[in-house]
Amino acid sequence: MKPAKEIRVGNIIMVDEKPFIVLRSDVNGSSRTGFTYKWKMKNLLTNAPLENVFRGDDKFDVVVLDKKPVTYSYFADPLYVFMDEEYNQYEIEEENMGEAINYLKDGMECEAVFYDGKAISVELPITIARQVIYTEPAVKGNTSGNVLKEAKLENAIEAKQFTIQVPLFVNQDDTIEIDTRTAEYKRVVRN
Amino acid sequence: MQSTQGFPRSLAIFCKVVDNFGDIGICWRLARLLRHEHAIAVTLWVDDLRSFRRIWPAVDAGAEVQEVDGVQVRHWRGQDGGFDPAGVPDIVIEFFGVELPPGYVAAMARRDPPPVWINYEGLSAEAWVEGCHTLPSMHPRLKLTKHFFFPGFTAKTGGLLREAALLDQRDRFRADPAALDAFFAQLGLSAQEIAAAKAGLRVSLFCYPEAPIDGLFGAWEAGARPVTCLVPEGVAAERVAAFFGAPAVPGATATRGALTLRVIPFMAQTDYDRLLWACDLNFVRGEDSWVRAQWAGRPFVWHIYPQDENLHHVKLRAFLQMAAGSVESLIDFSLRWNGAAGTTTDERPDWPALWTALQADLPAIDARAAAWQASMLANGDLVSNLLRFARSLR
């Protein structure tokens, strides 16, 4: 049993004796009343989508599924194709990609997750590095407090490019580390 | 679909008093509203009857089961024990996500039909609340689904707790000078003190111990306009005692400069409403008194419950952005009162300047409060909204 606060996007959980994949997780709330986890899920048996909200301490059975290291190969609309080291190809539906789609990059290493012999999702490392392909230059003097700006990240599929909030000192072409659980900036990677 | 006629007839609220009086304050208000305005048989499970007694003196702190103002009150002693499905009511409300006794949840699952299970959440003006309001939360193992219900400030939330007659009662009280005098006399003020209070600015003060009271008292002392500040017993007791140089017991009073400070008895909910109505400016804290201050329709300054990593500052800013309009003095004052302003921790607030600006804007804040109240009324009242939602699940 795992509490909701430890469950990651891509995990398969049992709810009402049915397997659900967590496609998206938004955490909100307060330390006073406890955090809430709003999950977009999909029933793996029926493909029916579901949106539920849970408390951080709600406990779930996590289904331990087979996983295999794979690398992203190419997009065959609407399937994302991954390949293992023996050149076996695995196709994953776009709706099962979850947040991973935001970080997709040619040759990206991740883990394919299998249910009933079929690749159903991919799990990302907690921390990944991506290059900033566009962000506004910092405005002189506007450097106090927690001021943030948007940064667009490199992505294998242009239409899926997304932005995260970064500090003002981050420049275009910088490589930054991101926490894939929260889509939050962690630090600039300096070589 | 099952008929919703006569639904619900019974309801249980589970309340844990984490600290202070907000948890029981809200649950008790909710329980009384359901009982008196919707004729529902309500059972209130509370783990701390002593705190309950502070806001409702009729409560017997030693009773396992008692009836208080038409509500069955049960002492919630722990998570053990078995429960009979026949004893589970039509609606079960867990307040602020408290964990219900496992045996009770099992009884809920065995009941036919299962109860409507509501997780009653904390009030916030943050945008994400709308996206979570009324969402389901399936039980991982049992055939039960609870639903999250969020109070709030928009039509996409549950609204605010409000008694049907509240605003009429408030307006009648305000229109009756004798009632105002009698109320102040009940708090222990002499006729001379009442006259002085009415000639100056009447302020109620309810805050957490972290509030920068010394700066505020200093600004009031040095101000030109007399201020009578009424502070309930136990609120910021050390700082108030420091002002007196003596224990802050009910009846203690002292005047320094333009400030007269008086300690009043800790009071029941209904009296606290009258205090908010009787004052020109109210300092409130947490959630329950914060909501009551909004219904009082007077200028108020909110002291938000402090949280780790200053998460409460986000909640405070969300509320100010929504409710304070363009009254900068109220925003500045509120941020400073909560330690949420400034870019460096050693930057000291200029309390005389903050107070001067706030005082000058009190008429504008008063007008803003009326507009804000009108928008809250448009969202309906929380209990009616909650019951409508519960019926939609049947």
HADDOCK unambig.tbl for C-alpha pairs under 7 A between the chains (distance, minus, plus):
assign (segid A and resid 14 and name CA) (segid B and resid 140 and name CA) 6.65 0.50 0.50
assign (segid A and resid 15 and name CA) (segid B and resid 138 and name CA) 6.98 0.50 0.50
assign (segid A and resid 15 and name CA) (segid B and resid 139 and name CA) 6.88 0.50 0.50
assign (segid A and resid 15 and name CA) (segid B and resid 140 and name CA) 4.40 0.50 0.50
assign (segid A and resid 15 and name CA) (segid B and resid 141 and name CA) 6.42 0.50 0.50
assign (segid A and resid 16 and name CA) (segid B and resid 139 and name CA) 6.88 0.50 0.50
assign (segid A and resid 16 and name CA) (segid B and resid 140 and name CA) 5.52 0.50 0.50
assign (segid A and resid 16 and name CA) (segid B and resid 141 and name CA) 5.31 0.50 0.50
assign (segid A and resid 16 and name CA) (segid B and resid 142 and name CA) 6.44 0.50 0.50
assign (segid A and resid 16 and name CA) (segid B and resid 143 and name CA) 6.69 0.50 0.50
assign (segid A and resid 17 and name CA) (segid B and resid 141 and name CA) 6.82 0.50 0.50
assign (segid A and resid 30 and name CA) (segid B and resid 311 and name CA) 6.75 0.50 0.50
assign (segid A and resid 31 and name CA) (segid B and resid 307 and name CA) 5.97 0.50 0.50
assign (segid A and resid 31 and name CA) (segid B and resid 308 and name CA) 6.48 0.50 0.50
assign (segid A and resid 32 and name CA) (segid B and resid 307 and name CA) 6.48 0.50 0.50
assign (segid A and resid 33 and name CA) (segid B and resid 96 and name CA) 5.51 0.50 0.50
assign (segid A and resid 33 and name CA) (segid B and resid 97 and name CA) 6.93 0.50 0.50
assign (segid A and resid 33 and name CA) (segid B and resid 122 and name CA) 6.77 0.50 0.50
assign (segid A and resid 52 and name CA) (segid B and resid 135 and name CA) 5.99 0.50 0.50
assign (segid A and resid 52 and name CA) (segid B and resid 136 and name CA) 5.22 0.50 0.50
assign (segid A and resid 52 and name CA) (segid B and resid 137 and name CA) 5.15 0.50 0.50
assign (segid A and resid 53 and name CA) (segid B and resid 132 and name CA) 6.90 0.50 0.50
assign (segid A and resid 53 and name CA) (segid B and resid 135 and name CA) 6.28 0.50 0.50
assign (segid A and resid 53 and name CA) (segid B and resid 136 and name CA) 6.31 0.50 0.50
assign (segid A and resid 53 and name CA) (segid B and resid 137 and name CA) 5.22 0.50 0.50
assign (segid A and resid 54 and name CA) (segid B and resid 137 and name CA) 5.75 0.50 0.50
assign (segid A and resid 60 and name CA) (segid B and resid 140 and name CA) 5.91 0.50 0.50
assign (segid A and resid 144 and name CA) (segid B and resid 343 and name CA) 6.82 0.50 0.50
assign (segid A and resid 145 and name CA) (segid B and resid 343 and name CA) 5.76 0.50 0.50
